[in-house]
Amino acid sequence: MSENIAQTVQKVIQDLVAPDVRELKTLVTNLQSQLIHVETSLQKQIDQRFDAQDKKVDAQFKALDQKTDAQFRALMSALGEFKAQSELTTVRVISQLSERVAVLEARR
């Protein structure tokens, strides 16, 4: 008789609980699929935003690099001009001194 009760309880569990368990498994599987889809979608959005920011930062660095290069070239040009002016002034001074020395030597 205890076998009969055990079989009856087993049948009741299979009839009542098993369909709910199967339904819950289906719901969990569907939920997992939805979560995977949402995660994939969010990852794509994050990647797109990151790429956009990366391009923006790259463009800013490129602009800054170009500005720095232009300023460096202007500075080098100014230094070159200053050097040329300095050499010209030195040549003028030396020329004047040479003329004076030539006059003094001519007097001897």
C-alpha positions in Angstrom: 0.0 0.0 0.0 2.9 2.4 0.7 4.0 1.8 -2.9 0.6 2.8 -4.0 0.7 6.0 -2.0 4.2 6.8 -3.3 3.0 6.2 -6.8 0.0 8.4 -6.3 2.1 11.2 -4.8 4.6 10.9 -7.7 1.7 11.1 -10.2 0.2 14.1 -8.5 3.6 15.9 -8.5 4.1 15.0 -12.2 0.6 16.2 -13.0 0.7 19.4 -11.0 4.4 20.5 -10.6 6.0 19.3 -13.8 4.0 21.5 -16.2 4.8 24.6 -14.0 8.5 23.6 -13.9 8.5 23.2 -17.7 6.7 26.6 -18.1 9.3 28.2 -15.7 12.1 26.7 -17.7 10.7 28.2 -20.9 10.2 31.6 -19.2 13.8 31.5 -17.9 15.1 30.6 -21.4 13.1 33.4 -23.0 14.4 35.9 -20.4 18.0 34.8 -21.0 17.5 35.3 -24.7 16.1 38.8 -24.1 18.9 39.7 -21.7 21.5 38.6 -24.3 19.7 40.7 -26.9 19.7 43.7 -24.6 23.3 43.2 -23.7 24.3 43.0 -27.3 22.4 46.1 -28.2 23.8 48.1 -25.3 27.4 46.9 -26.2 26.8 48.2 -29.8 25.7 51.5 -28.5 28.6 51.8 -26.1 31.0 50.9 -28.9 29.5 53.5 -31.3 29.7 56.2 -28.6 33.3 55.2 -27.7 34.3 55.3 -31.4 32.7 58.7 -31.8 34.5 60.1 -28.8 37.7 58.5 -29.9 37.4 60.2 -33.3 36.6 63.5 -31.7 39.7 63.3 -29.4 41.9 62.3 -32.4 40.6 65.3 -34.3 41.4 67.6 -31.4 44.9 66.1 -31.0 45.5 66.5 -34.8 44.4 70.1 -34.7 46.6 70.8 -31.7 49.5 69.1 -33.4 49.1 71.2 -36.5 48.8 74.4 -34.4 51.9 73.4 -32.4 53.8 72.7 -35.7 52.8 76.1 -37.1 53.9 77.8 -34.0 57.2 76.0 -34.0 57.9 76.8 -37.6 57.1 80.5 -36.9 59.5 80.4 -33.9 62.2 78.9 -36.0 61.7 81.4 -38.7 61.9 84.3 -36.2 65.0 82.8 -34.7 66.6 82.5 -38.2 65.7 86.1 -38.9 67.1 87.2 -35.6 70.3 85.3 -36.3 70.6 86.9 -39.8 70.0 90.4 -38.3 72.6 89.7 -35.6 75.1 88.6 -38.2 74.4 91.6 -40.3 74.9 93.9 -37.4 78.2 92.1 -36.5 79.4 92.5 -40.1 78.6 96.2 -40.1 80.4 96.7 -36.8 83.4 94.7 -38.0 83.3 96.6 -41.3 83.4 100.0 -39.5 86.2 98.8 -37.3 88.1 97.5 -40.3 87.9 100.9 -41.9 89.1 102.6 -38.8 92.0 100.1 -38.5 92.9 100.7 -42.2 92.9 104.5 -41.5 95.1 104.1 -38.5 97.5 101.7 -40.3 97.7 104.2 -43.2 98.8 106.9 -40.8 101.8 104.9 -39.6 
